[in-house]
Amino acid sequence: MTRRGQLVLVAATVVAVALVPILFASLQLGYHDDVRAAADYDDDSSADALRVLERAVATESASIPSQYAWSANDSAVTAVRTGLEPRLDRLQTSQIEDGIHYNITYNGTAAQQWKDANCPSGPGRQFGDCAADRGVVAQDRVGRTHVLAVGFDVTTTTERGETTVTVVLETSGRSSR
């Protein structure tokens, strides 16, 4: 064996010995996969709540046009909110045993922004005025109040942390976040 070969062998041994403490340190620290990227991680809690809210908003707003004239749109908004209240209360505590709590509040700003973006104005519009009131967007359609959308802030608290989602749920079943 030549002197050069021995030098390469000694250098390789020194490098290998130097890597041993790094290996032990990484084993002691422990390695975790990215929990959210792991296949068995299922944190769809906010999405579950939004699906329940979508159904509740669609159901609650369906009977409003037959009951309220546009001149009583304030009463229509109150009726929608009153009708949603027991569902929101149930949803907020529905998964406490699983360590999930929802805090659901109306978001008037999101509803106003949705109204501004989705309710046309001017003489060429097909229906009447829109109004955003207490997180609910309603429109005058042939003198009757039609609920178009409801804005919410949904805060989901689990043992992993807290997530807040602002969403405007349209009565047609679509949502914008």
N, C-alpha and C positions, 0 to 999 in steps of 0.2 A: 504494500500500500504506500502510496506516495504521501509526502507531507501535505500536499494540497488537499487530498482526499480526507486525510485525518482532520484538517482544519474545517472542512465542510461538515463532517460528521459531528465535531464538537459544537459548531455553531448551531446545527439543527437540534442537538440535545439541549443547549442553553435556551433556545426559543421554546422548545416543548416544555421544559421545566418552568419557564416564565409564564406559560399559558395555564398551568395547573391552578394557581391561585385565582385566576380569572374564572375558570370553570367552577371552582368551589364557591366563589362569590355569587355567581349567577344562580347556582343551585340553592344557596341560602336565601337569596332575595325572592326566589320563586318567580315563575313566569306565568302570566295569565294571558289567555287569548283575549282579543277584544270582545268583551261580553256582548255588546250590541251586535257584533258581526257573527257571533256564534249561532249555529242553527237552532239550538234549543232555547234561545232567549226570545221570549214573546212578550214584548211590552207594547201591546196594541190597546192599552187601556183608554187613551184619549180617543182613539178611533171608535172604540165601542161606545163611548159616551156620545160621540157626535152622531152615530147611527141612531141611537135612541132619541136624541134631540130632533133629528131630521124627521123621524116618524111622528113625534109628538107635535112638532110645528105644522106639518102637513095635515094631520088629523084635526088639530085645534082650529086651524084657519079655514077649513073647508066649509063650515057652516056660517061663517061671518057674513058673506054677501047677502044671504037670504034674510038675515036678522037686522042688519044695520044700514041705514041710509048714510050717505056721505056726510050729511050734516051732523051725524052722531058718531063720527070716526073716533073721537076721544073715548066714547063708550065701547066701541069695537076693540080698541087697543087694550082697554081695561079688561074686557072679556077674554081676550087672547091670553093676556098675562095671568089672569085669575085661573083660566083653564089649564095653563101650563104649570102653575104653582105646585099641585100635588105630584106631578110627574117629575119636576125638578127636585122636589124634596126626596122622593123615593130614589131617584138616580144618585143623588149626593151621598146617600148612605148604603146603596145597594151592594157594594163590594167591600165594606169595612172589614168583614171577617177574612177577606183575602189580602188585607193590608192596603186597600186602595180607597182613597177618598176624593170625591169631586167637589169643587166649589164652583158653582155656576152663577154668573151674574150677567145682567143685560149690558150690552155695550152700545150706548147711544151714538157715540162717535163713529163706530164702524157702520151702524145702520144709516147714519146721515151720509157717510161717504158712499155707501152702496146706492142710496137714493140719488145722489148727485151724478153718479156714473151710469145708472141704469134707467132713470126716469126721464124721458125726453121732455123738453119744454118747447114752447113756441106754438104757432098756429097749425103746424103740420102733424102734430101728435095724434095718435089714435084714441087715447083715453084722456081723462082729466088729470088734475093735479095729483101729486104725490106728497105725502107728509111722513116725516120720521118723528116718531113720538115714543120716548121711553124705551128705545131699542127696537121698536117695531116700525116697519115701513108699510104704509097703506096707500091705496090709490083709489081715486074716484073713477068708477066705471059705470056709466049710465046712471048716476045718482046713487049707486050702492058702494059700500066700502069693501074693498078687496085687500086682504093682507098679502103682501108680496114677499116679505123677508123679515127675519128677526136676527138681530146681532147679539152674540154672546161672547163672554170670556169664560173659558173652561180651564180651571186649574186642577190638574191631576197630581195627587200626592201619593207616592208609593215609598217603600223602604229604600228605593234607589235614588229618590229625589223628587223634585217638583217640576212639572211642565205646565206652561200656560199657553193656550191656543186661543186666538181671537178668530171667530168665524161668523160669517153671515149666512144663515140657512134660508134658502129660497123655498117658498111653499111648493114650488114645482119639483122639489127634491134635489136640486143642485145646491152646491155650497161654494163659497169663496173664502179663502183664508189669506 
